[in-house]
Amino acid sequence: RMVAWWPFDEPVSATSAKDVTHLSPAKNVANLVRGAAITAGGHKGRMLCVPGELDYAVVPFANQLGFQFGAGSFAADAWVQMPPGAGPRMMVEKRVIISGTVTRGFALYFVGLQAHLDLGNGIVTQVVPGPTVAANTWQHVAFSVDRTTGQGRWYLNGAVVPAFNFTPVTGPISSAADLWIGQSAVFPTMPLQGCVDDLEVFFAPNGNPLPAASVATIYA
């Protein structure tokens, strides 16, 4: 099931972005901070642009609904457009630091233009490399973590990328962290320095949260 969907189609003067799956009462509202802004020219309609190191959007934990994944399956997808850069560059993160670089939660980010996923269960943080997107053009990126079968998949522009199949770490990843978009709350030198559109998150207690056919439909 879909946990959240931010189309980022608010007016350009907006100070927050709605999760359109939870409008009444309003949940998972992303507050725009500093230079993070809704801007014209998205993949569809408007988009969220996060140009600088101090810019981000945040969903406070108190306003979140549906993000306590435990040891269940989950997935996310979004359209992204970025210039070349060295990175790392955060797209979306919900995690806390346990000790050093050990975390509990997840983070989808880019190193340069290569997607990465961090999965932390409080004991170990698994770093999972993914596909590389093209610069300065809209690209669709998705991942799925199927805890039932122990299969992880990356997708680029609607198609699975088998070279980056992975076995996800086991154990719960839930935390009381805020959800950040465009910057990291725990490693605060990861500005996206780009734009994102139609960010979606999915959860399935059992089974595949985002099958290949669904990814292809979203991309189309």
C-alpha positions as CSV (number, residue, x, y, z in Angstrom):
1,R,0.0,0.0,0.0
2,M,1.1,3.6,-0.6
3,V,2.2,5.3,2.6
4,A,2.8,8.7,1.2
5,W,2.8,10.6,-2.1
6,W,4.2,14.1,-2.4
7,P,3.4,15.5,-6.0
8,F,4.9,18.9,-5.0
9,D,2.2,20.7,-7.0
10,E,1.5,23.4,-4.4
11,P,1.7,27.1,-5.5
12,V,5.2,28.4,-5.8
13,S,4.6,30.5,-2.7
14,A,3.8,27.5,-0.5
15,T,5.7,26.9,2.7
16,S,4.8,23.2,2.9
17,A,4.0,20.2,0.6
18,K,1.1,17.9,1.2
19,D,1.0,14.1,1.2
20,V,-2.1,13.7,-1.0
21,T,-2.9,10.3,0.5
22,H,-3.5,11.8,3.9
23,L,-5.3,15.1,3.4
24,S,-7.9,14.9,6.1
25,P,-6.6,15.0,8.7
26,A,-3.4,16.3,7.1
27,K,-0.5,14.0,7.8
28,N,3.1,13.6,6.5
29,V,3.1,17.4,5.7
30,A,6.6,18.4,4.5
31,N,7.6,21.8,5.8
32,L,9.9,23.7,3.5
33,V,13.0,25.2,5.2
34,R,15.1,28.1,4.0
35,G,15.7,27.9,0.2
36,A,13.7,24.7,-0.4
37,A,10.9,25.7,-2.8
38,I,8.1,24.6,-5.0
39,T,9.0,25.6,-8.5
40,A,7.5,25.4,-12.0
41,G,9.0,23.0,-14.6
42,G,8.7,19.6,-12.9
43,H,8.3,16.3,-14.6
44,K,4.6,16.7,-14.2
45,G,3.4,20.1,-13.0
46,R,5.6,21.7,-10.3
47,M,8.5,20.2,-8.3
48,L,10.5,20.6,-5.2
49,C,13.9,22.1,-5.6
50,V,16.6,22.0,-2.9
51,P,19.5,24.1,-4.2
52,G,21.8,24.6,-1.2
53,E,23.4,23.1,1.9
54,L,21.0,24.7,4.3
55,D,17.8,23.9,2.3
56,Y,15.5,20.9,2.9
57,A,12.0,19.8,3.7
58,V,11.0,18.0,6.9
59,V,8.1,15.9,8.1
60,P,8.2,16.0,11.9
61,F,7.8,12.7,13.6
62,A,4.6,13.9,15.4
63,N,2.9,14.4,12.1
64,Q,4.0,11.1,10.5
65,L,1.6,8.3,9.6
66,G,2.5,4.9,8.3
67,F,6.3,5.1,8.5
68,Q,6.9,2.5,11.3
69,F,7.9,-0.3,9.0
70,G,9.4,-2.5,11.6
71,A,10.9,-5.6,9.9
72,G,8.3,-5.3,7.0
73,S,8.8,-4.7,3.3
74,F,9.0,-1.2,1.9
75,A,9.8,0.8,-1.2
76,A,10.1,4.3,-2.6
77,D,10.3,6.0,-6.0
78,A,10.7,9.5,-7.4
79,W,11.6,11.6,-10.3
80,V,14.9,13.4,-9.9
81,Q,16.8,16.0,-11.9
82,M,20.3,17.0,-10.8
83,P,23.4,18.7,-12.3
84,P,26.7,16.8,-12.2
85,G,28.2,16.8,-8.7
86,A,30.4,14.9,-6.3
87,G,27.9,14.2,-3.6
88,P,26.8,12.6,-1.4
89,R,23.3,14.1,-2.1
90,M,20.3,13.2,0.0
91,M,16.9,12.5,-1.5
92,V,14.9,11.2,1.5
93,E,16.0,10.0,4.9
94,K,14.4,8.7,8.1
95,R,16.9,7.4,10.6
96,V,18.8,7.9,13.8
97,I,22.4,7.3,14.7
98,I,23.0,4.5,17.2
99,S,26.7,4.7,17.4
100,G,29.3,6.1,14.9
101,T,28.0,5.2,11.5
102,V,25.5,2.6,12.7
103,T,22.0,3.8,12.2
104,R,18.4,2.6,12.5
105,G,16.2,3.6,9.5
106,F,16.7,4.2,5.8
107,A,18.1,6.8,3.5
108,L,17.9,7.1,-0.3
109,Y,20.7,9.3,-1.7
110,F,23.2,9.8,-4.5
111,V,27.0,9.8,-4.6
112,G,27.6,12.0,-7.6
113,L,24.8,10.6,-9.8
114,Q,24.8,7.0,-8.5
115,A,21.9,6.1,-6.3
116,H,22.5,4.5,-2.9
117,L,20.3,3.0,-0.2
118,D,21.3,2.8,3.4
119,L,19.4,0.3,5.6
120,G,20.1,0.4,9.3
121,N,18.8,-2.1,11.9
122,G,20.6,-0.6,14.9
123,I,23.4,-3.2,14.7
124,V,24.7,-2.7,11.2
125,T,24.1,-0.2,8.4
126,Q,24.0,-1.8,5.0
127,V,25.1,0.4,2.1
128,V,23.5,-0.7,-1.1
129,P,24.7,0.9,-4.4
130,G,22.3,1.4,-7.2
131,P,22.1,2.7,-10.8
132,T,23.5,5.9,-12.1
133,V,21.2,8.6,-13.4
134,A,21.9,11.0,-16.2
135,A,22.6,14.6,-15.4
136,N,20.3,17.6,-16.1
137,T,17.3,15.5,-17.2
138,W,14.4,13.9,-15.5
139,Q,15.1,10.3,-14.4
140,H,12.9,7.9,-12.5
141,V,14.5,5.9,-9.6
142,A,12.9,3.3,-7.5
143,F,13.9,0.6,-5.0
144,S,12.0,-2.2,-3.3
145,V,13.0,-4.1,-0.1
146,D,11.1,-7.4,0.1
147,R,11.7,-8.9,3.5
148,T,9.5,-11.9,2.8
149,T,11.7,-13.2,0.0
150,G,14.9,-11.5,1.1
151,Q,15.1,-9.7,-2.3
152,G,16.1,-6.1,-3.0
153,R,15.6,-4.5,-6.4
154,W,16.6,-1.2,-8.1
155,Y,14.8,0.3,-11.0
156,L,15.8,3.1,-13.4
157,N,13.3,4.7,-15.8
158,G,10.7,1.9,-15.3
159,A,13.0,-1.1,-15.7
160,V,14.7,-3.3,-13.1
161,V,18.5,-3.1,-13.1
162,P,19.6,-6.7,-12.3
163,A,23.2,-5.8,-11.8
164,F,22.2,-4.1,-8.6
165,N,20.0,-6.8,-7.1
166,F,20.7,-7.1,-3.3
167,T,19.8,-9.1,-0.2
168,P,18.5,-6.6,2.4
169,V,19.7,-6.7,6.0
170,T,17.1,-8.2,8.4
171,G,15.7,-6.6,11.5
172,P,13.5,-3.7,12.3
173,I,14.3,-0.2,11.0
174,S,11.6,1.8,12.7
175,S,12.6,5.0,14.6
176,A,11.2,8.2,16.0
177,A,13.2,10.3,13.5
178,D,11.8,13.1,11.5
179,L,11.7,12.4,7.7
180,W,14.0,14.7,5.7
181,I,13.9,15.5,2.0
182,G,16.9,17.1,0.3
183,Q,19.4,17.0,3.2
184,S,20.5,14.6,5.9
185,A,19.5,15.2,9.5
186,V,22.3,12.8,10.9
187,F,25.1,13.5,8.4
188,P,24.5,17.2,7.6
189,T,26.7,17.7,4.6
190,M,24.5,15.9,2.0
191,P,22.5,18.6,0.1
192,L,20.6,17.2,-2.9
193,Q,21.4,20.3,-4.9
194,G,18.7,19.3,-7.4
195,C,15.0,18.9,-7.9
196,V,12.6,16.0,-7.1
197,D,9.0,15.3,-8.2
198,D,6.3,12.7,-7.3
199,L,8.1,11.2,-4.3
200,E,6.2,8.1,-3.2
201,V,6.7,5.6,-0.3
202,F,5.1,2.1,0.0
203,F,4.8,-0.5,2.8
204,A,3.8,-4.1,2.9
205,P,3.9,-6.2,6.1
206,N,4.5,-9.2,3.9
207,G,5.4,-9.6,0.2
208,N,6.7,-7.2,-2.4
209,P,5.7,-3.6,-1.7
210,L,6.4,-2.4,-5.3
211,P,6.4,-5.1,-8.0
212,A,8.1,-4.5,-11.3
213,A,4.8,-4.1,-13.2
214,S,3.8,-1.3,-10.8
215,V,7.1,0.5,-11.3
216,A,6.6,0.3,-15.1
217,T,3.1,1.7,-14.7
218,I,4.3,4.6,-12.6
219,Y,7.1,5.4,-15.1
220,A,4.7,5.3,-18.0
